[in-house]
Every structure is written in structure tokens, then in C-alpha cells.
């Protein structure tokens, strides 16, 4: 692990040193100091694993003129062993949920131009729509959790309105083998009509009393859902809408603050139960919901939070919630400086419905301690 960290820091220093002085340089380095996971399998066995890793990201930004800028970011991720070292730039990740350890790529490469309250972006970009709590859990856009890497190839337009609200729309390119987002089976982009997807948001981050965030989002992947499984030629549109809300209250004069969030999501078109190996007839349900709360500065620079959510079998595009699962999570965060923080997580996950032929519900538990440094 020490050798891994040293190599990653050395790579960081080299890239920063070679960056042109005219560029605005920023980035982050994240390492998992300790991880361990346990799984109670569907046949009743218990498995355990422990894997540490790191991710480095370096962003370069340069003004083209008074209205436009160019921005790119190099990203690389590694683990203790089993890395598949590779550098590539392509539409899809190695799987629907992650890149392979050892991958290096550009997760940003776009031009952005502003005109008054409007902004256009064209190229490869980030399109996160995270909740405002520590865990930043989301049912739609959360691209790069832990030490993973994600991206969106798109044309994006954002409009800021005078009342504090904003609207944003993206036309996203999907390759035949996928994109840079999370998607789970049976979503596939092998149909030619699935090349262009849509993501839109109407939201506000302006405070209205205790309300700090509200956002309504819509994702549309035309002809990307294989309701009877990917072996079948049948395709349907996958559509998902989500509503997020977040609020905050000052607890005392010592700086303690309570944050609460909620989200509900729905997909009207979902796979058949048989496609997911679940008992019964007809389609799986298509609902997801979560609630969470943080207590900021419970001690100076220390915050704690919990999160609970459920995700039906039809929830197929969340980076944070597996389909047919429930999740509970506890987090503690220590902000050492404005640049350096440590974070501990305990997470528990369990299937909601038992699969056909399984003796038990699969259950997962994991603990993780990580450090993140931003520059």
C-alpha cells in the first residue's frame, strides 16, 4: 500500500510540474487507507475481502476569451493488486458500473461559453446531481464515487433564472457498448436508436427558509431497456424521474448544524421479473427512495451522518443504489484543513426480494477509511 501511495504522489507531482504556467491547475488525490467487506451469499456462505486503492485527478483550465474557456482533466485509478493498466479515451467504461483498476483517461475535455445567464458546454464533462449531505447519494447522476472514474459525452445548456432557479438540459452520446454513466442490466445500448439520451434538471440551490436544495430531474434513454433480457430483441425506452430536496437548521451558537435530505425516484418502464431472476409474473417495481441526515461540527471540524434508502428492481442507473436492494450507511468526516479530510464509512446492504433458486437474501457489509487531498 505504501508503494502504491508513493507512486501515485510521484505521478501527481510530475503532472503538476509539467503543466503550462498559463493554465489554471487544480485536482485531488484520494486513497483508501483501510477497507474490508463481508458478503453473506445467496447459498448461505460468508465471504470477505480487503482491497485498498487510490485515485488521482488533475484539471487544467484556460480562458479562450472573455466568454469561453477550455477545460480538461486527467484521471487515473489503481488498487493494491490485479490492475489492468491502460490509457484510453472512448465512450464506454469497462463495465456498466466502473472502469477497471489501473485505468487512466480524460474524464473532462470540453469547451464552455457563457452569455449572460446562459452557458453552453460541448465535449466530455461531469454531470453530477448529488444531494447536499455527506454521502451525496443519488438515484440518477453521481458519476465518480469512491476511487472510480465517470464522464458524460454531451452537448449541455444551462439557464439561470432571476428567481434563483435554473434549468439544464443535456443531449448525451451513448456508444454501442455503453457510456461513462452507471447502468445496470438489462439496459443495453446495442440498438442504433439508443445513441442519443437526454438528461434534464429544473432546480434551485437558493435558500428559502430552511430549504437549501430542490431539484426535479428526468433521464431518457431511448430503446435502451431490454424488458425480457438482453438476449431478446425487444427494446423499450428507459425513463426515470427523480425529485430531491435538502434542508438545514442551525442547532446552536457553536456552529453545529443539522442537514436533512430526501429523494424519490420512479421509472415507469421496467424489466420483467423473469429478466432479473425474481419470482412472480409481470414487471418489477420501479420506485426508489432515500432519507438522510447529517450533524455538522458535532465536534470542531467533525461531522457525522446516516442514510437509508430502498431501490426496486427497476432502478437501473444509480451509481449509489443497487437494484432490488436496501441500504443503510453511517459516515464520520474530519476536515483537517480546507484541503485535507478523512472519512470513515460503515455500509450495510441487503436484497429486497430473494432470487429464484436462492436460499437466502444476499447481504453485504463493508467498512472504509479514506483520505482526500484537494489542491
N, C-alpha and C positions, 0 to 999 in steps of 0.2 A: 504493500500500500504506500509506503514511504517513497519507493522508487517511482510509483505512478504519479504521486503528487509533485515530486521534483521535476519529472519530465514535463508535466502539464504547465508548471510555473515557468520552466525554461522556454517552452513554446510561446507562452504568453508574452514574456519579456522580449523574445525575438521579434514577434509580430508587431508589438508596440514600437520597438526601436526602429523598425523598417518602415513604419507608416510615415507618409509625407507630412511635413510640419504644417502644411496648409489645411490639412483635414482636421475636423473635429473628431477626436478619438474618445470612445467610451467602451465599456464592456463589463463582463463579470466572469468570475471563476467560482465554481461550486464543486464541493467534494462531499461525498458520503463518508463520514468518519466511522460510522458503525451501522450495519444493517443486519437484521435477521428476520426470517419469515418461516411460518409454520402453516401447513395445509393439512386439514382433515379431508381425505379424498372421498369420492362417492362410493368406494368399496370398503370404507372403514379404516384404511391405513392412515398413518400420520407421517408426513414428510417435512423436512426442514432444509433450509438453505441460508447461506450468508454470502453477500456479494457487495463489495464497495466499488465506487467508481467516481468519475469526475467529468465535468463539462466546462469548456472554455468558449466564450463568445467575445468577439472583437468587432465593434461597429465603427465604420468610417462614414462621416457625413460632410458634405461640401455644398456650399451655395453655388448655384449656377448663375443666378441673377437675383434681383430683389424679390422675385415671386417664386422661384423654383429652386429645388435642391435635389441632389442625388444622394442616396443612402444605400449602404451595403453592410452586411455582417457575415463574418466567418464564424462557423460553429463546429465544434468537434466534441465527441463524447467517447469515453473509454471506461472499461471495467477492469477488475483485477486480472481476469483470465478469460480466454475464449473470444478475444476481439477479432473482428473481421475488418482489418484496416483497409479503408477505401475512401477516395475522394470522388464525388460525383455531383452533377447538377442535373436533375431530372424531375419530372412531375410528381412521381410517387415515392413514398417511403418503402422500406424493405418489407413491411407488413402494414396491415391496416391500423396498427396501434403504435408503431415505433420504428425508429431506424435501428440497424444492427450496431452493437457496441463496436467502437473503432471507426465509426463513420465521421467524415468531415465533409462539409458542404457550405454553401451560402444559403442562409435562411432569410436573408433580405437582399434585394437588388432592385431598387425601384427609383423612379423619378416622381416627385410630388410638386404640384404647383398650386398656389393659393391665389384667390381673387376675392377680396372682401371676406364674406362669411362662408365661402365655398372652398373646397380643396379636392383636387384630383390626384390619385396615385395610380401608377401603371407599373406593373412588374411583379416581383416576388416580395411579399410583405408579411407582417404579423396581423392577425385579425381576432385577437382575444376579446371576449366579453365576459370577464371574470366578476364574480361577486366581490363585495368590499371587505369580506372577513379574511382572516389569516389563511385559511385553507384554499380560498379562491376557487371553490368548487363550482362547476357549471355543467349544464346538460347540453350546451351547444359548443361555443368556441372557447377552448382552453388548450392551446397548441403545444406547449413545451413544459410540462410538469417535470419535477424531479431533475434528472440529467438528460432528458430526452430532447429531441430536436423536431420542430414542425414548422410549416410555412403555408402560405396561400399565394397561388399564382392568379392574379386578378387585375381587373380594372375597377377601381373603387372611387366613389364620390361621396363626400360628406358635406352637409349643410348645417351650419349653426344658426339657430333661430334667435330672435330678440328676446324671447321669453325664457331662455335658459335651456330649452330643449334642442335636440339635434336629430338629424336623420342621416343614415348612412346606408349605402347600397353597394354590393359587390357582385360583379359578374365573374365567376371563378372558373378557371380551367381545370378539368379533371382528365388525367391521362387514362388510357385504356386499363392500366394496372393500378390506378388509384390516384391519390393526391397527397398533399402534405398534412391533411387533417386526420383525425381519428375516425375510422368507420369499422363497424363490426358486421359479421355475416348475419343474414345473407344480403349485404349490399355489395354490388359489383358494378363496375363502370365499363363492361365489355360491349354494351350497346352504343352505337355511334351517336344516338340522341342524348347520351349522358355526358357529352364532352363539356357542356356549359352548365354550371349550377348557379344558384342565387342565394345570397345571404343579405338580409336587411335588418336594420335596427331603428327603432324610434325610442329615444331615451333622454334622460336628464340626470346630470350629476350635480345640479344646483340644489342647495339645501332649501327645503320647505318645511319649517318646523324641525322635527327630529328626522324627517325623511332625507336621506343623503343620496340615494340612487334609486332609479326605477327605469326599467328597460323592457321593451317588448320586441322580440326577435323572431325572424322567420327564415328557415332554411328550406330550400327546394333543390332536390337532386332528381332531374327528370330521368325516367326509365332506368333508375339505379337499384331499385328494390326487386329482388327475386323472391316473391312471396312463397313459392314452393321449393326454394333452394336453388343454388347456382347451377345445378345440373339441368334444371328445367329452363326452357326458352322463354317462359313468361316473365315479363318485366312490368313494373309499375313505378309511378313517381314516389319518391320518399320525401315527405313533407313533415317538418316539425316546427312547432311554435313554442316559445318559452316566455315567461314573464318573471322578472327578477325585481326584488325590492330590498332595500337596505336602510337601516335607521341607526342613529347614535344618540346617546344621552350622557351628559357629564354626571358622574357619580358623586364626586366630592371635589374640594379645592386642591387636592393633592395631585390632580391630573389623571385620576382613574376615569375610564370611560367605557361604557357598555355599548357594544355593537351587536345588532341582530339582523339576520338576513333570512329571506325566504325565496323559494323559486318553485314554480310549477311548469311542467312541460307536457306536451301532448303530440303524438304522431297519429294521424287518422288512418293511414295505410300501414299495416303491419304484416309480418310474415305469418304463415300458418304455424300452428303449434308443432305439427309434424316436422317442419323445416328446422326447428330448434330442438327436436328430440323431447318435447314436452307432452304429457298425456292430455287426452281430450281431443275434441274436434274444433274446427274453426280457427280464427286468428288469435294470436296472443294479444294481451292488452298493450296499450300504447301510452301509458302515463308515467311520469317521473316527478318526484317532489323532494325537496330538502329544506331543512331549517338549520340554523347555526347561530352561535353567539360567541363573542369574544369579550374578555375583560382586559382592556389595555392598561398597562402600567400598574398591574396588581402589586408589583414592586417596581422601583425605578428601573425603567428600560426593559421590564419583563412583562409579557402578556401571555394569557392562556386562552384557549378556545375549544369548543366542542362542535361537532357537526353530525347530523344524522339525515339519511335520505334513503329512498327506495326507488328502484328503476325497473319497470316492467320489461318483458321480453322484446317489446317493440322500440325500446330506446337504443338506437344503434349508432349514434355519432358522438357520444360523450367520451371525452378523454378521462374523466374522473369517476364515472359510474358505469360499471359493467351492466349489461342487460341481465334481467332476471336476478337482481341482487339487491340486498340491503347493505348499508354501510354505516358504521359508527367510527368517529375519529376524535382523538384528543391531541392538541398541539400546545407546545410551550415554545416561546420565542424570546431570545435575549438579544437585544440590539446593542452590541458593544460600542460601536460608533455609527455614524451615519452611513459608513461604507461596509462595515462588517457585522454580520449577525449569525447566531447559532440557533438551530431549531430542532426540537425533538418531536417525533410523531409516534403515536400508537394507533393502529388502524385494525378494525375488525370487519370482515365481510362474510356474508352468507347468502347462498342461493335462496330465492323465494319459493320456487317450485322444484320438486325433485324430478330429475330427468327419467325418461323411460329406461328401465333396466338398472337404474342406480339404487343402491341400498340406502344411501344417506344423502343428505344435502351437503354439497361441498362448502367448507368453511375455511377462511384464510385469516391469519393474524400476522402482523409484522410490526417491528419497531425500527426506528431510523433516527440517527443523529447526523445532521449535516451542517456545513458551514458555507456561507455565501459571502463573497467579497465583490463589491462593485467599484469600478473606477471610471 
